């Protein structure tokens, strides 16, 4: 069984908040956006499976990376 995508995102969000606090503050809207994304992935996990959500998240990240580098 893989780790929950929502748990990984929540941990990243906490690290980002610490970094932001040390570097000038949290950008407006960041926390709300991050929490909405975490809630979305929790919903995907609840309605499908942890493995499906992880696979879907990985595919989404791959597509975003490909789009950003023009491939």
mmCIF file of the N, C-alpha and C atoms, coordinates in Angstrom:
data_MODEL
# 
_entry.id   MODEL 
# 
loop_
_atom_site.group_PDB 
_atom_site.id 
_atom_site.type_symbol 
_atom_site.label_atom_id 
_atom_site.label_alt_id 
_atom_site.label_comp_id 
_atom_site.label_asym_id 
_atom_site.label_entity_id 
_atom_site.label_seq_id 
_atom_site.pdbx_PDB_ins_code 
_atom_site.Cartn_x 
_atom_site.Cartn_y 
_atom_site.Cartn_z 
_atom_site.occupancy 
_atom_site.B_iso_or_equiv 
_atom_site.pdbx_formal_charge 
_atom_site.auth_seq_id 
_atom_site.auth_comp_id 
_atom_site.auth_asym_id 
_atom_site.auth_atom_id 
_atom_site.pdbx_PDB_model_num 
ATOM 1   N N  . UNK A 1 1  ? 0.844   -1.183 0.000   1.00 0.00 ? 1  UNK A N  1 
ATOM 2   C CA . UNK A 1 1  ? 0.000   0.000  0.000   1.00 0.00 ? 1  UNK A CA 1 
ATOM 3   C C  . UNK A 1 1  ? 0.888   1.245  0.000   1.00 0.00 ? 1  UNK A C  1 
ATOM 4   N N  . UNK A 1 2  ? 0.501   2.249  -0.762  1.00 0.00 ? 2  UNK A N  1 
ATOM 5   C CA . UNK A 1 2  ? 1.296   3.468  -0.852  1.00 0.00 ? 2  UNK A CA 1 
ATOM 6   C C  . UNK A 1 2  ? 0.776   4.510  0.143   1.00 0.00 ? 2  UNK A C  1 
ATOM 7   N N  . UNK A 1 3  ? 1.606   5.530  0.348   1.00 0.00 ? 3  UNK A N  1 
ATOM 8   C CA . UNK A 1 3  ? 1.193   6.610  1.234   1.00 0.00 ? 3  UNK A CA 1 
ATOM 9   C C  . UNK A 1 3  ? 0.065   7.406  0.592   1.00 0.00 ? 3  UNK A C  1 
ATOM 10  N N  . UNK A 1 4  ? -0.778  7.958  1.422   1.00 0.00 ? 4  UNK A N  1 
ATOM 11  C CA . UNK A 1 4  ? -1.879  8.772  0.906   1.00 0.00 ? 4  UNK A CA 1 
ATOM 12  C C  . UNK A 1 4  ? -1.322  10.062 0.312   1.00 0.00 ? 4  UNK A C  1 
ATOM 13  N N  . UNK A 1 5  ? -1.770  10.373 -0.874  1.00 0.00 ? 5  UNK A N  1 
ATOM 14  C CA . UNK A 1 5  ? -1.386  11.622 -1.525  1.00 0.00 ? 5  UNK A CA 1 
ATOM 15  C C  . UNK A 1 5  ? -1.758  12.805 -0.642  1.00 0.00 ? 5  UNK A C  1 
ATOM 16  N N  . UNK A 1 6  ? -2.933  12.761 -0.037  1.00 0.00 ? 6  UNK A N  1 
ATOM 17  C CA . UNK A 1 6  ? -3.380  13.871 0.809   1.00 0.00 ? 6  UNK A CA 1 
ATOM 18  C C  . UNK A 1 6  ? -2.459  14.061 2.012   1.00 0.00 ? 6  UNK A C  1 
ATOM 19  N N  . UNK A 1 7  ? -1.961  12.974 2.597   1.00 0.00 ? 7  UNK A N  1 
ATOM 20  C CA . UNK A 1 7  ? -1.039  13.082 3.732   1.00 0.00 ? 7  UNK A CA 1 
ATOM 21  C C  . UNK A 1 7  ? 0.287   13.697 3.298   1.00 0.00 ? 7  UNK A C  1 
ATOM 22  N N  . UNK A 1 8  ? 0.775   13.286 2.127   1.00 0.00 ? 8  UNK A N  1 
ATOM 23  C CA . UNK A 1 8  ? 2.024   13.852 1.614   1.00 0.00 ? 8  UNK A CA 1 
ATOM 24  C C  . UNK A 1 8  ? 1.863   15.339 1.314   1.00 0.00 ? 8  UNK A C  1 
ATOM 25  N N  . UNK A 1 9  ? 0.736   15.705 0.720   1.00 0.00 ? 9  UNK A N  1 
ATOM 26  C CA . UNK A 1 9  ? 0.487   17.119 0.425   1.00 0.00 ? 9  UNK A CA 1 
ATOM 27  C C  . UNK A 1 9  ? 0.337   17.936 1.703   1.00 0.00 ? 9  UNK A C  1 
ATOM 28  N N  . UNK A 1 10 ? -0.315  17.365 2.705   1.00 0.00 ? 10 UNK A N  1 
ATOM 29  C CA . UNK A 1 10 ? -0.477  18.073 3.973   1.00 0.00 ? 10 UNK A CA 1 
ATOM 30  C C  . UNK A 1 10 ? 0.877   18.311 4.638   1.00 0.00 ? 10 UNK A C  1 
ATOM 31  N N  . UNK A 1 11 ? 1.755   17.321 4.608   1.00 0.00 ? 11 UNK A N  1 
ATOM 32  C CA . UNK A 1 11 ? 3.098   17.485 5.168   1.00 0.00 ? 11 UNK A CA 1 
ATOM 33  C C  . UNK A 1 11 ? 3.876   18.555 4.401   1.00 0.00 ? 11 UNK A C  1 
ATOM 34  N N  . UNK A 1 12 ? 3.754   18.551 3.086   1.00 0.00 ? 12 UNK A N  1 
ATOM 35  C CA . UNK A 1 12 ? 4.418   19.573 2.271   1.00 0.00 ? 12 UNK A CA 1 
ATOM 36  C C  . UNK A 1 12 ? 3.867   20.958 2.586   1.00 0.00 ? 12 UNK A C  1 
ATOM 37  N N  . UNK A 1 13 ? 2.566   21.035 2.767   1.00 0.00 ? 13 UNK A N  1 
ATOM 38  C CA . UNK A 1 13 ? 1.917   22.305 3.107   1.00 0.00 ? 13 UNK A CA 1 
ATOM 39  C C  . UNK A 1 13 ? 2.463   22.837 4.434   1.00 0.00 ? 13 UNK A C  1 
ATOM 40  N N  . UNK A 1 14 ? 2.588   21.979 5.438   1.00 0.00 ? 14 UNK A N  1 
ATOM 41  C CA . UNK A 1 14 ? 3.128   22.413 6.732   1.00 0.00 ? 14 UNK A CA 1 
ATOM 42  C C  . UNK A 1 14 ? 4.557   22.921 6.579   1.00 0.00 ? 14 UNK A C  1 
ATOM 43  N N  . UNK A 1 15 ? 5.383   22.202 5.788   1.00 0.00 ? 15 UNK A N  1 
ATOM 44  C CA . UNK A 1 15 ? 6.769   22.653 5.555   1.00 0.00 ? 15 UNK A CA 1 
ATOM 45  C C  . UNK A 1 15 ? 6.784   23.996 4.832   1.00 0.00 ? 15 UNK A C  1 
ATOM 46  N N  . UNK A 1 16 ? 5.885   24.174 3.879   1.00 0.00 ? 16 UNK A N  1 
ATOM 47  C CA . UNK A 1 16 ? 5.814   25.427 3.136   1.00 0.00 ? 16 UNK A CA 1 
ATOM 48  C C  . UNK A 1 16 ? 5.419   26.579 4.050   1.00 0.00 ? 16 UNK A C  1 
ATOM 49  N N  . UNK A 1 17 ? 4.488   26.354 4.967   1.00 0.00 ? 17 UNK A N  1 
ATOM 50  C CA . UNK A 1 17 ? 4.091   27.405 5.903   1.00 0.00 ? 17 UNK A CA 1 
ATOM 51  C C  . UNK A 1 17 ? 5.256   27.819 6.789   1.00 0.00 ? 17 UNK A C  1 
ATOM 52  N N  . UNK A 1 18 ? 6.050   26.859 7.249   1.00 0.00 ? 18 UNK A N  1 
ATOM 53  C CA . UNK A 1 18 ? 7.233   27.165 8.054   1.00 0.00 ? 18 UNK A CA 1 
ATOM 54  C C  . UNK A 1 18 ? 8.215   27.992 7.230   1.00 0.00 ? 18 UNK A C  1 
ATOM 55  N N  . UNK A 1 19 ? 8.454   27.562 5.982   1.00 0.00 ? 19 UNK A N  1 
ATOM 56  C CA . UNK A 1 19 ? 9.367   28.291 5.102   1.00 0.00 ? 19 UNK A CA 1 
ATOM 57  C C  . UNK A 1 19 ? 8.858   29.714 4.867   1.00 0.00 ? 19 UNK A C  1 
ATOM 58  N N  . UNK A 1 20 ? 7.565   29.854 4.597   1.00 0.00 ? 20 UNK A N  1 
ATOM 59  C CA . UNK A 1 20 ? 6.981   31.178 4.353   1.00 0.00 ? 20 UNK A CA 1 
ATOM 60  C C  . UNK A 1 20 ? 7.138   32.083 5.570   1.00 0.00 ? 20 UNK A C  1 
ATOM 61  N N  . UNK A 1 21 ? 6.871   31.543 6.754   1.00 0.00 ? 21 UNK A N  1 
ATOM 62  C CA . UNK A 1 21 ? 7.011   32.333 7.979   1.00 0.00 ? 21 UNK A CA 1 
ATOM 63  C C  . UNK A 1 21 ? 8.437   32.848 8.139   1.00 0.00 ? 21 UNK A C  1 
ATOM 64  N N  . UNK A 1 22 ? 9.408   32.043 7.749   1.00 0.00 ? 22 UNK A N  1 
ATOM 65  C CA . UNK A 1 22 ? 10.815  32.430 7.867   1.00 0.00 ? 22 UNK A CA 1 
ATOM 66  C C  . UNK A 1 22 ? 11.278  33.338 6.729   1.00 0.00 ? 22 UNK A C  1 
ATOM 67  N N  . UNK A 1 23 ? 10.454  33.482 5.697   1.00 0.00 ? 23 UNK A N  1 
ATOM 68  C CA . UNK A 1 23 ? 10.879  34.224 4.506   1.00 0.00 ? 23 UNK A CA 1 
ATOM 69  C C  . UNK A 1 23 ? 9.877   35.288 4.066   1.00 0.00 ? 23 UNK A C  1 
ATOM 70  N N  . UNK A 1 24 ? 9.282   35.961 5.020   1.00 0.00 ? 24 UNK A N  1 
ATOM 71  C CA . UNK A 1 24 ? 8.453   37.101 4.659   1.00 0.00 ? 24 UNK A CA 1 
ATOM 72  C C  . UNK A 1 24 ? 6.959   36.905 4.734   1.00 0.00 ? 24 UNK A C  1 
ATOM 73  N N  . UNK A 1 25 ? 6.509   35.748 5.116   1.00 0.00 ? 25 UNK A N  1 
ATOM 74  C CA . UNK A 1 25 ? 5.077   35.548 5.279   1.00 0.00 ? 25 UNK A CA 1 
ATOM 75  C C  . UNK A 1 25 ? 4.438   34.702 4.199   1.00 0.00 ? 25 UNK A C  1 
ATOM 76  N N  . UNK A 1 26 ? 3.251   34.273 4.493   1.00 0.00 ? 26 UNK A N  1 
ATOM 77  C CA . UNK A 1 26 ? 2.495   33.397 3.593   1.00 0.00 ? 26 UNK A CA 1 
ATOM 78  C C  . UNK A 1 26 ? 1.805   34.257 2.533   1.00 0.00 ? 26 UNK A C  1 
ATOM 79  N N  . UNK A 1 27 ? 2.008   33.928 1.252   1.00 0.00 ? 27 UNK A N  1 
ATOM 80  C CA . UNK A 1 27 ? 1.331   34.695 0.196   1.00 0.00 ? 27 UNK A CA 1 
ATOM 81  C C  . UNK A 1 27 ? -0.193  34.607 0.341   1.00 0.00 ? 27 UNK A C  1 
ATOM 82  N N  . UNK A 1 28 ? -0.860  35.694 0.023   1.00 0.00 ? 28 UNK A N  1 
ATOM 83  C CA . UNK A 1 28 ? -2.315  35.737 0.120   1.00 0.00 ? 28 UNK A CA 1 
ATOM 84  C C  . UNK A 1 28 ? -2.938  34.634 -0.733  1.00 0.00 ? 28 UNK A C  1 
ATOM 85  N N  . UNK A 1 29 ? -3.840  33.890 -0.135  1.00 0.00 ? 29 UNK A N  1 
ATOM 86  C CA . UNK A 1 29 ? -4.557  32.844 -0.849  1.00 0.00 ? 29 UNK A CA 1 
ATOM 87  C C  . UNK A 1 29 ? -3.863  31.496 -0.882  1.00 0.00 ? 29 UNK A C  1 
ATOM 88  N N  . UNK A 1 30 ? -2.578  31.454 -0.488  1.00 0.00 ? 30 UNK A N  1 
ATOM 89  C CA . UNK A 1 30 ? -1.851  30.174 -0.561  1.00 0.00 ? 30 UNK A CA 1 
ATOM 90  C C  . UNK A 1 30 ? -2.506  29.106 0.315   1.00 0.00 ? 30 UNK A C  1 
ATOM 91  N N  . UNK A 1 31 ? -2.737  29.433 1.580   1.00 0.00 ? 31 UNK A N  1 
ATOM 92  C CA . UNK A 1 31 ? -3.248  28.425 2.519   1.00 0.00 ? 31 UNK A CA 1 
ATOM 93  C C  . UNK A 1 31 ? -4.600  27.881 2.059   1.00 0.00 ? 31 UNK A C  1 
ATOM 94  N N  . UNK A 1 32 ? -5.479  28.763 1.610   1.00 0.00 ? 32 UNK A N  1 
ATOM 95  C CA . UNK A 1 32 ? -6.799  28.328 1.156   1.00 0.00 ? 32 UNK A CA 1 
ATOM 96  C C  . UNK A 1 32 ? -6.688  27.401 -0.051  1.00 0.00 ? 32 UNK A C  1 
ATOM 97  N N  . UNK A 1 33 ? -5.825  27.764 -0.988  1.00 0.00 ? 33 UNK A N  1 
ATOM 98  C CA . UNK A 1 33 ? -5.635  26.932 -2.186  1.00 0.00 ? 33 UNK A CA 1 
ATOM 99  C C  . UNK A 1 33 ? -5.059  25.572 -1.827  1.00 0.00 ? 33 UNK A C  1 
ATOM 100 N N  . UNK A 1 34 ? -4.057  25.574 -0.947  1.00 0.00 ? 34 UNK A N  1 
ATOM 101 C CA . UNK A 1 34 ? -3.426  24.317 -0.551  1.00 0.00 ? 34 UNK A CA 1 
ATOM 102 C C  . UNK A 1 34 ? -4.424  23.411 0.165   1.00 0.00 ? 34 UNK A C  1 
ATOM 103 N N  . UNK A 1 35 ? -5.208  23.981 1.065   1.00 0.00 ? 35 UNK A N  1 
ATOM 104 C CA . UNK A 1 35 ? -6.186  23.173 1.797   1.00 0.00 ? 35 UNK A CA 1 
ATOM 105 C C  . UNK A 1 35 ? -7.271  22.636 0.873   1.00 0.00 ? 35 UNK A C  1 
ATOM 106 N N  . UNK A 1 36 ? -7.656  23.416 -0.127  1.00 0.00 ? 36 UNK A N  1 
ATOM 107 C CA . UNK A 1 36 ? -8.645  22.934 -1.101  1.00 0.00 ? 36 UNK A CA 1 
ATOM 108 C C  . UNK A 1 36 ? -8.078  21.771 -1.909  1.00 0.00 ? 36 UNK A C  1 
ATOM 109 N N  . UNK A 1 37 ? -6.802  21.858 -2.290  1.00 0.00 ? 37 UNK A N  1 
ATOM 110 C CA . UNK A 1 37 ? -6.181  20.763 -3.039  1.00 0.00 ? 37 UNK A CA 1 
ATOM 111 C C  . UNK A 1 37 ? -6.087  19.503 -2.183  1.00 0.00 ? 37 UNK A C  1 
ATOM 112 N N  . UNK A 1 38 ? -5.706  19.658 -0.929  1.00 0.00 ? 38 UNK A N  1 
ATOM 113 C CA . UNK A 1 38 ? -5.631  18.513 -0.017  1.00 0.00 ? 38 UNK A CA 1 
ATOM 114 C C  . UNK A 1 38 ? -7.014  17.873 0.126   1.00 0.00 ? 38 UNK A C  1 
ATOM 115 N N  . UNK A 1 39 ? -8.043  18.694 0.279   1.00 0.00 ? 39 UNK A N  1 
ATOM 116 C CA . UNK A 1 39 ? -9.414  18.170 0.401   1.00 0.00 ? 39 UNK A CA 1 
ATOM 117 C C  . UNK A 1 39 ? -9.832  17.428 -0.862  1.00 0.00 ? 39 UNK A C  1 
ATOM 118 N N  . UNK A 1 40 ? -9.447  17.955 -2.029  1.00 0.00 ? 40 UNK A N  1 
ATOM 119 C CA . UNK A 1 40 ? -9.771  17.276 -3.283  1.00 0.00 ? 40 UNK A CA 1 
ATOM 120 C C  . UNK A 1 40 ? -9.157  15.881 -3.303  1.00 0.00 ? 40 UNK A C  1 
ATOM 121 N N  . UNK A 1 41 ? -7.876  15.765 -2.965  1.00 0.00 ? 41 UNK A N  1 
ATOM 122 C CA . UNK A 1 41 ? -7.216  14.458 -3.018  1.00 0.00 ? 41 UNK A CA 1 
ATOM 123 C C  . UNK A 1 41 ? -7.755  13.519 -1.949  1.00 0.00 ? 41 UNK A C  1 
ATOM 124 N N  . UNK A 1 42 ? -8.158  14.040 -0.795  1.00 0.00 ? 42 UNK A N  1 
ATOM 125 C CA . UNK A 1 42 ? -8.819  13.194 0.213   1.00 0.00 ? 42 UNK A CA 1 
ATOM 126 C C  . UNK A 1 42 ? -10.117 12.624 -0.346  1.00 0.00 ? 42 UNK A C  1 
ATOM 127 N N  . UNK A 1 43 ? -10.852 13.449 -1.084  1.00 0.00 ? 43 UNK A N  1 
ATOM 128 C CA . UNK A 1 43 ? -12.100 12.994 -1.695  1.00 0.00 ? 43 UNK A CA 1 
ATOM 129 C C  . UNK A 1 43 ? -11.836 11.914 -2.738  1.00 0.00 ? 43 UNK A C  1 
ATOM 130 N N  . UNK A 1 44 ? -10.811 12.106 -3.561  1.00 0.00 ? 44 UNK A N  1 
ATOM 131 C CA . UNK A 1 44 ? -10.457 11.087 -4.555  1.00 0.00 ? 44 UNK A CA 1 
ATOM 132 C C  . UNK A 1 44 ? -10.109 9.783  -3.847  1.00 0.00 ? 44 UNK A C  1 
ATOM 133 N N  . UNK A 1 45 ? -9.308  9.866  -2.780  1.00 0.00 ? 45 UNK A N  1 
ATOM 134 C CA . UNK A 1 45 ? -8.929  8.660  -2.027  1.00 0.00 ? 45 UNK A CA 1 
ATOM 135 C C  . UNK A 1 45 ? -10.162 7.974  -1.429  1.00 0.00 ? 45 UNK A C  1 
ATOM 136 N N  . UNK A 1 46 ? -11.086 8.778  -0.900  1.00 0.00 ? 46 UNK A N  1 
ATOM 137 C CA . UNK A 1 46 ? -12.276 8.220  -0.253  1.00 0.00 ? 46 UNK A CA 1 
ATOM 138 C C  . UNK A 1 46 ? -13.225 7.560  -1.252  1.00 0.00 ? 46 UNK A C  1 
ATOM 139 N N  . UNK A 1 47 ? -13.290 8.096  -2.459  1.00 0.00 ? 47 UNK A N  1 
ATOM 140 C CA . UNK A 1 47 ? -14.240 7.589  -3.447  1.00 0.00 ? 47 UNK A CA 1 
ATOM 141 C C  . UNK A 1 47 ? -13.644 6.551  -4.391  1.00 0.00 ? 47 UNK A C  1 
ATOM 142 N N  . UNK A 1 48 ? -12.322 6.405  -4.361  1.00 0.00 ? 48 UNK A N  1 
ATOM 143 C CA . UNK A 1 48 ? -11.673 5.394  -5.213  1.00 0.00 ? 48 UNK A CA 1 
ATOM 144 C C  . UNK A 1 48 ? -10.780 4.545  -4.324  1.00 0.00 ? 48 UNK A C  1 
ATOM 145 N N  . UNK A 1 49 ? -9.493  4.798  -4.383  1.00 0.00 ? 49 UNK A N  1 
ATOM 146 C CA . UNK A 1 49 ? -8.534  4.118  -3.509  1.00 0.00 ? 49 UNK A CA 1 
ATOM 147 C C  . UNK A 1 49 ? -7.294  4.986  -3.388  1.00 0.00 ? 49 UNK A C  1 
ATOM 148 N N  . UNK A 1 50 ? -6.500  4.699  -2.375  1.00 0.00 ? 50 UNK A N  1 
ATOM 149 C CA . UNK A 1 50 ? -5.247  5.430  -2.170  1.00 0.00 ? 50 UNK A CA 1 
ATOM 150 C C  . UNK A 1 50 ? -4.337  5.243  -3.376  1.00 0.00 ? 50 UNK A C  1 
ATOM 151 N N  . UNK A 1 51 ? -4.281  4.025  -3.892  1.00 0.00 ? 51 UNK A N  1 
ATOM 152 C CA . UNK A 1 51 ? -3.417  3.732  -5.042  1.00 0.00 ? 51 UNK A CA 1 
ATOM 153 C C  . UNK A 1 51 ? -3.874  4.479  -6.293  1.00 0.00 ? 51 UNK A C  1 
ATOM 154 N N  . UNK A 1 52 ? -5.185  4.516  -6.522  1.00 0.00 ? 52 UNK A N  1 
ATOM 155 C CA . UNK A 1 52 ? -5.698  5.236  -7.686  1.00 0.00 ? 52 UNK A CA 1 
ATOM 156 C C  . UNK A 1 52 ? -5.378  6.720  -7.579  1.00 0.00 ? 52 UNK A C  1 
ATOM 157 N N  . UNK A 1 53 ? -5.592  7.301  -6.405  1.00 0.00 ? 53 UNK A N  1 
ATOM 158 C CA . UNK A 1 53 ? -5.304  8.723  -6.209  1.00 0.00 ? 53 UNK A CA 1 
ATOM 159 C C  . UNK A 1 53 ? -3.823  9.012  -6.440  1.00 0.00 ? 53 UNK A C  1 
ATOM 160 N N  . UNK A 1 54 ? -2.951  8.142  -5.937  1.00 0.00 ? 54 UNK A N  1 
ATOM 161 C CA . UNK A 1 54 ? -1.513  8.340  -6.133  1.00 0.00 ? 54 UNK A CA 1 
ATOM 162 C C  . UNK A 1 54 ? -1.149  8.271  -7.609  1.00 0.00 ? 54 UNK A C  1 
ATOM 163 N N  . UNK A 1 55 ? -1.735  7.325  -8.315  1.00 0.00 ? 55 UNK A N  1 
ATOM 164 C CA . UNK A 1 55 ? -1.479  7.193  -9.749  1.00 0.00 ? 55 UNK A CA 1 
ATOM 165 C C  . UNK A 1 55 ? -1.996  8.410  -10.507 1.00 0.00 ? 55 UNK A C  1 
ATOM 166 N N  . UNK A 1 56 ? -3.198  8.839  -10.161 1.00 0.00 ? 56 UNK A N  1 
ATOM 167 C CA . UNK A 1 56 ? -3.797  10.009 -10.807 1.00 0.00 ? 56 UNK A CA 1 
ATOM 168 C C  . UNK A 1 56 ? -2.957  11.260 -10.539 1.00 0.00 ? 56 UNK A C  1 
ATOM 169 N N  . UNK A 1 57 ? -2.500  11.433 -9.312  1.00 0.00 ? 57 UNK A N  1 
ATOM 170 C CA . UNK A 1 57 ? -1.666  12.579 -8.954  1.00 0.00 ? 57 UNK A CA 1 
ATOM 171 C C  . UNK A 1 57 ? -0.352  12.539 -9.731  1.00 0.00 ? 57 UNK A C  1 
ATOM 172 N N  . UNK A 1 58 ? 0.263   11.355 -9.808  1.00 0.00 ? 58 UNK A N  1 
ATOM 173 C CA . UNK A 1 58 ? 1.511   11.212 -10.560 1.00 0.00 ? 58 UNK A CA 1 
ATOM 174 C C  . UNK A 1 58 ? 1.339   11.563 -12.021 1.00 0.00 ? 58 UNK A C  1 
ATOM 175 N N  . UNK A 1 59 ? 0.257   11.104 -12.616 1.00 0.00 ? 59 UNK A N  1 
ATOM 176 C CA . UNK A 1 59 ? -0.008  11.413 -14.025 1.00 0.00 ? 59 UNK A CA 1 
ATOM 177 C C  . UNK A 1 59 ? -0.227  12.912 -14.205 1.00 0.00 ? 59 UNK A C  1 
ATOM 178 N N  . UNK A 1 60 ? -0.962  13.528 -13.305 1.00 0.00 ? 60 UNK A N  1 
ATOM 179 C CA . UNK A 1 60 ? -1.213  14.967 -13.370 1.00 0.00 ? 60 UNK A CA 1 
ATOM 180 C C  . UNK A 1 60 ? 0.098   15.743 -13.264 1.00 0.00 ? 60 UNK A C  1 
ATOM 181 N N  . UNK A 1 61 ? 0.987   15.322 -12.352 1.00 0.00 ? 61 UNK A N  1 
ATOM 182 C CA . UNK A 1 61 ? 2.288   15.990 -12.210 1.00 0.00 ? 61 UNK A CA 1 
ATOM 183 C C  . UNK A 1 61 ? 3.116   15.823 -13.474 1.00 0.00 ? 61 UNK A C  1 
ATOM 184 N N  . UNK A 1 62 ? 3.134   14.621 -14.042 1.00 0.00 ? 62 UNK A N  1 
ATOM 185 C CA . UNK A 1 62 ? 3.879   14.386 -15.286 1.00 0.00 ? 62 UNK A CA 1 
ATOM 186 C C  . UNK A 1 62 ? 3.380   15.291 -16.401 1.00 0.00 ? 62 UNK A C  1 
ATOM 187 N N  . UNK A 1 63 ? 2.059   15.430 -16.506 1.00 0.00 ? 63 UNK A N  1 
ATOM 188 C CA . UNK A 1 63 ? 1.480   16.286 -17.544 1.00 0.00 ? 63 UNK A CA 1 
ATOM 189 C C  . UNK A 1 63 ? 1.840   17.744 -17.316 1.00 0.00 ? 63 UNK A C  1 
ATOM 190 N N  . UNK A 1 64 ? 1.836   18.179 -16.075 1.00 0.00 ? 64 UNK A N  1 
ATOM 191 C CA . UNK A 1 64 ? 2.211   19.567 -15.765 1.00 0.00 ? 64 UNK A CA 1 
ATOM 192 C C  . UNK A 1 64 ? 3.666   19.815 -16.103 1.00 0.00 ? 64 UNK A C  1 
ATOM 193 N N  . UNK A 1 65 ? 4.536   18.857 -15.770 1.00 0.00 ? 65 UNK A N  1 
ATOM 194 C CA . UNK A 1 65 ? 5.958   19.012 -16.078 1.00 0.00 ? 65 UNK A CA 1 
ATOM 195 C C  . UNK A 1 65 ? 6.191   19.042 -17.577 1.00 0.00 ? 65 UNK A C  1 
ATOM 196 N N  . UNK A 1 66 ? 5.517   18.161 -18.298 1.00 0.00 ? 66 UNK A N  1 
ATOM 197 C CA . UNK A 1 66 ? 5.655   18.132 -19.756 1.00 0.00 ? 66 UNK A CA 1 
ATOM 198 C C  . UNK A 1 66 ? 5.189   19.445 -20.367 1.00 0.00 ? 66 UNK A C  1 
ATOM 199 N N  . UNK A 1 67 ? 4.098   19.974 -19.873 1.00 0.00 ? 67 UNK A N  1 
ATOM 200 C CA . UNK A 1 67 ? 3.569   21.234 -20.403 1.00 0.00 ? 67 UNK A CA 1 
ATOM 201 C C  . UNK A 1 67 ? 4.505   22.397 -20.100 1.00 0.00 ? 67 UNK A C  1 
ATOM 202 N N  . UNK A 1 68 ? 5.160   22.350 -18.946 1.00 0.00 ? 68 UNK A N  1 
ATOM 203 C CA . UNK A 1 68 ? 6.030   23.463 -18.570 1.00 0.00 ? 68 UNK A CA 1 
ATOM 204 C C  . UNK A 1 68 ? 7.354   23.455 -19.318 1.00 0.00 ? 68 UNK A C  1 
ATOM 205 N N  . UNK A 1 69 ? 7.806   22.277 -19.767 1.00 0.00 ? 69 UNK A N  1 
ATOM 206 C CA . UNK A 1 69 ? 9.070   22.244 -20.513 1.00 0.00 ? 69 UNK A CA 1 
ATOM 207 C C  . UNK A 1 69 ? 8.858   22.101 -22.013 1.00 0.00 ? 69 UNK A C  1 
ATOM 208 N N  . UNK A 1 70 ? 7.603   22.125 -22.434 1.00 0.00 ? 70 UNK A N  1 
ATOM 209 C CA . UNK A 1 70 ? 7.297   22.130 -23.856 1.00 0.00 ? 70 UNK A CA 1 
ATOM 210 C C  . UNK A 1 70 ? 7.356   20.797 -24.555 1.00 0.00 ? 70 UNK A C  1 
ATOM 211 N N  . UNK A 1 71 ? 7.403   19.682 -23.808 1.00 0.00 ? 71 UNK A N  1 
ATOM 212 C CA . UNK A 1 71 ? 7.438   18.359 -24.449 1.00 0.00 ? 71 UNK A CA 1 
ATOM 213 C C  . UNK A 1 71 ? 6.064   17.754 -24.529 1.00 0.00 ? 71 UNK A C  1 
# 
